[in-house]
C-alpha cells in the first residue's frame, strides 16, 4: 500500500501534481485557504484531492492518524500562529509519520521584498531558524533535521526567465554545502520531524 500525503497550503495543486509525478503510486491530499487559489485549481489526477480549508483547523474529514507525510511548503510564515498548523499536522500524522516544513530565510525574504520580487506576498511571522526548531519541539514531534537550501544565485534565475530544474538546484546545493563559507547564501530553510511511535 502506498503513502498517504497531505500538503498544507496546496494553492492550485501544482505541487501536488509534481509530488504525484515524483512519487507515483501514492495518495495525495491538499488543503488551501485562499478561495482565489482554490478556484484556480488545475485538473488533478484521481490520486489527488484538493480541498478548501484552514490549515490551523483541518477539516473534520481528515481523521487523526491518517497520513504518512505532511508537507507545509512556504506556508507557515503566512500564519499568525504557525504552531497551530504544526499541531494539526501532528494530529493527522500516523505514529512515526514525517512532517516537512519549509520557510524562506528572513534576511533573504527582506532582500526579495526590497527588490520587488515578492509583490503582494504577506508574511505574518518571521520564521527564523530558532523559531522553526522551537515550534517543532513545542509541538511534541521529534526534530530529525534542520538545514538551509536553494542557493541565492540559482533562486534568482527564474526571475530572469531562465528555467531551473529541481535536479540542477539540488546538485548546486550539495556542492555549495561543502563550501561552508558560502552557506549564508541559501535562501530557504527546512525542518523535518517525526511523530513519536
Secondary structure, 3 states (H helix, E strand, C coil): CCCEEEEECCCCCHHHHHHHHHCCCCEEEEEECCHHHHHCCCCCCCCEEEEECECCECCCCCCCCCEEEEEEECCHHHCCCHHHHHHHHHHHEEEEEEEEEEEECHHHHHHHHHCCCCCCCCCCCCCCHHHHHHHHHHHCCEEEEEEEEEEHHHHCHHHHCCCCCHHHHHHHHHHHHCCHHHHHHEEEEEEEEECCC
